Amino acid sequence: SCSSLEQLEIPNSITSIGTDVFNNCTSLKTIVIPDSCTMISAAAFAKCTSLERIEIPASVTFIAEKLFEDVPEGFTIYGEAGSKAEEYAAGYATPLNFEVKE
């Protein structure tokens, strides 16, 4: 169970994040995806009801549907302008907050 996990910095050796892998991690607030990652599968972070922010690098070129189902209002995706992360945030059923990572 990941019910007590609050921060997640995924190691550089990871190239993809699987379906439902962090689903229902209710204490998770911050996620950092490494530059080595190119794909994030469906519902990987769904029902993370405390999630505040995620950093998604430009290397991620595929983001599946329902990735952030049931995340709280105010949740923000940080990424690069013109990236898949920005496109995903704008195209979500209820548009998600997106900010360019400094």
PLY file of the C-alpha trace (Angstrom):
ply
format ascii 1.0
element vertex 102
property float x
property float y
property float z
element edge 101
property int vertex1
property int vertex2
end_header
0.00 0.00 0.00
1.16 3.55 -0.66
-1.26 5.27 1.72
1.53 7.03 3.66
3.66 8.05 0.64
3.72 11.89 0.35
6.52 12.57 -2.16
7.66 10.53 -5.11
10.78 11.13 -7.17
10.92 8.39 -9.77
14.47 7.14 -10.50
16.25 7.98 -13.78
16.31 4.30 -14.73
12.53 4.28 -15.28
11.35 4.69 -18.89
7.60 4.19 -18.42
5.01 4.27 -15.65
2.47 1.44 -15.71
-1.32 1.40 -15.47
-2.73 2.03 -11.97
0.75 1.82 -10.40
0.17 4.69 -7.94
-3.64 4.65 -8.10
-5.29 5.52 -4.77
-2.12 6.81 -3.07
-4.26 9.16 -1.00
-1.41 10.96 0.82
0.72 11.60 -2.27
1.28 15.35 -2.79
4.28 15.74 -5.11
5.59 13.67 -8.04
8.73 14.23 -10.10
9.02 12.23 -13.34
12.60 11.78 -14.68
13.86 12.76 -18.14
14.33 9.04 -18.90
10.56 8.48 -18.90
8.69 8.57 -22.23
5.29 7.08 -21.36
2.71 7.29 -18.56
-0.08 4.69 -18.67
-3.78 4.95 -17.78
-4.85 5.89 -14.27
-1.26 5.78 -12.96
-2.08 8.61 -10.54
-5.89 8.33 -10.37
-7.57 8.81 -7.00
-4.48 10.49 -5.54
-6.81 12.79 -3.63
-4.06 14.89 -1.97
-2.00 15.46 -5.13
-0.82 19.07 -5.47
1.78 18.96 -8.24
3.58 16.79 -10.75
6.61 17.62 -12.88
6.47 15.99 -16.32
9.54 16.40 -18.59
9.40 16.98 -22.34
10.72 13.43 -22.83
7.22 12.12 -22.04
5.53 11.80 -25.43
2.60 9.56 -24.45
0.14 10.19 -21.62
-2.85 7.84 -21.36
-6.43 8.76 -20.54
-7.72 9.18 -17.00
-4.22 9.64 -15.65
-5.38 12.11 -13.00
-8.94 10.99 -12.34
-10.27 12.35 -9.01
-7.32 14.63 -8.21
-8.16 17.69 -6.09
-9.00 21.15 -7.38
-5.84 23.24 -7.61
-3.68 20.32 -8.75
-1.00 21.62 -11.16
1.11 19.99 -13.87
4.57 21.54 -14.34
6.31 21.04 -17.67
7.75 22.71 -20.73
5.81 24.96 -23.10
4.61 23.01 -26.13
5.10 19.65 -24.41
2.78 16.66 -24.26
2.13 17.60 -20.62
0.80 21.02 -21.64
-1.32 19.48 -24.41
-2.73 16.90 -21.98
-3.59 19.52 -19.33
-5.47 21.66 -21.86
-7.34 18.71 -23.37
-8.47 17.03 -20.16
-12.25 16.78 -19.62
-11.96 19.51 -16.99
-8.83 21.44 -18.01
-6.02 21.00 -15.50
-3.71 23.75 -14.28
-0.44 23.88 -16.20
2.62 25.99 -15.44
5.90 26.20 -17.30
8.64 24.73 -15.13
11.40 27.23 -14.44
0 1
1 2
2 3
3 4
4 5
5 6
6 7
7 8
8 9
9 10
10 11
11 12
12 13
13 14
14 15
15 16
16 17
17 18
18 19
19 20
20 21
21 22
22 23
23 24
24 25
25 26
26 27
27 28
28 29
29 30
30 31
31 32
32 33
33 34
34 35
35 36
36 37
37 38
38 39
39 40
40 41
41 42
42 43
43 44
44 45
45 46
46 47
47 48
48 49
49 50
50 51
51 52
52 53
53 54
54 55
55 56
56 57
57 58
58 59
59 60
60 61
61 62
62 63
63 64
64 65
65 66
66 67
67 68
68 69
69 70
70 71
71 72
72 73
73 74
74 75
75 76
76 77
77 78
78 79
79 80
80 81
81 82
82 83
83 84
84 85
85 86
86 87
87 88
88 89
89 90
90 91
91 92
92 93
93 94
94 95
95 96
96 97
97 98
98 99
99 100
100 101
